[in-house]
Amino acid sequence: MTISFEGRVAIVTGAGGGLGRAYALELAKRGAKVVVNDLGGARDGSGHSDAALKVVEEIEAMGGEAMSNGGSVSEYEQMVEMVARAKERWGGVHVLINNAGILRDKSFTKMEPADFEMVVRVHLIGSAFATKACWDLMREQNYGRILMTASSTGLFGNFGQANYGAAKLGLAGLTKTLYLEGAKNNIKVNTLAPVAATRMTEDIFPEEAFKLFGPENVVPAALYLVSEDSPTNAIVGAGAGGYHSAWVTMNKGVLLPPAERTVEGFAANWDKISDRAGDFVPQSGAEQSAVIIAQLQAAMKG
């Protein structure tokens, strides 16, 4: 089965290079009309360039259709304008890949509040702005596929990336609400945690590993997650040909009797409270309350 994007309009943010460029090129090869968004700055978010226009030229050279956009994801009005132009030219927006990002890595001790705020603004707020700009249009179309770019840093932590990790886990949380809100309008939302050799990671990977982790190896996961038959609310990792899923789980825990609902009682039961046996994947936040209510009802019957 060939996965096609014929008749679809896709926006890829941060598509002037690296992963975003790879996504844009493959979407175009598979028939999508692509908005190549890129502010074109350095990886710390400073400066501008014509990176988006160069990718558009690549797409047009292979017979595809694309338009460049230099708007900043951190400015909502610019995202609204970007979506409006895509709709005016091609009639809609069906796919959004939130890929734009910057790095300002430092230990939390040395990190200035402005560096924390800026990284969160670009990754988390920027993805929310781009998504919000598309949301009503996707609801009207009764079709939308949205991909958030998280990271192993957000899911599992990494020294020196407190700002980046906070933003990236926030994106996984954003996915978990939007997939619920978008379901009735056929809007599917997923999270990707890529590991790729790009400008963002060129001084992190050893040279040999850098060669193995080419952006093209992440493309299959990203495009499947924005395809017509994609899942929704998935968290997927991808890099160097390795693909996996991750989940946010909880266990059943224990219901402490009134006499044990103290700090000491909690401490005494910590082994049971933290036991992962029988953990499960909640599909919404309401399931946390549901587990506790069920335990209370069982205790009352007993």
Secondary structure as GFF3:
##gff-version 3
##sequence-region A 1 302
A	DSSP	beta_strand	9	12	.	.	.	ID=ss1
A	DSSP	alpha_helix	18	29	.	.	.	ID=ss2
A	DSSP	beta_strand	33	37	.	.	.	ID=ss3
A	DSSP	alpha_helix	51	61	.	.	.	ID=ss4
A	DSSP	beta_strand	66	69	.	.	.	ID=ss5
A	DSSP	alpha_helix	76	90	.	.	.	ID=ss6
A	DSSP	beta_strand	95	98	.	.	.	ID=ss7
A	DSSP	alpha_helix	113	120	.	.	.	ID=ss8
A	DSSP	pi_helix	121	125	.	.	.	ID=ss9
A	DSSP	alpha_helix	126	141	.	.	.	ID=ss10
A	DSSP	beta_strand	144	149	.	.	.	ID=ss11
A	DSSP	alpha_helix	152	156	.	.	.	ID=ss12
A	DSSP	alpha_helix	162	182	.	.	.	ID=ss13
A	DSSP	three_ten_helix	183	185	.	.	.	ID=ss14
A	DSSP	beta_strand	187	194	.	.	.	ID=ss15
A	DSSP	alpha_helix	207	212	.	.	.	ID=ss16
A	DSSP	three_ten_helix	215	217	.	.	.	ID=ss17
A	DSSP	alpha_helix	219	224	.	.	.	ID=ss18
A	DSSP	beta_strand	235	239	.	.	.	ID=ss19
A	DSSP	beta_strand	242	246	.	.	.	ID=ss20
A	DSSP	three_ten_helix	258	260	.	.	.	ID=ss21
A	DSSP	alpha_helix	263	268	.	.	.	ID=ss22
A	DSSP	alpha_helix	270	273	.	.	.	ID=ss23
A	DSSP	alpha_helix	286	301	.	.	.	ID=ss24
###
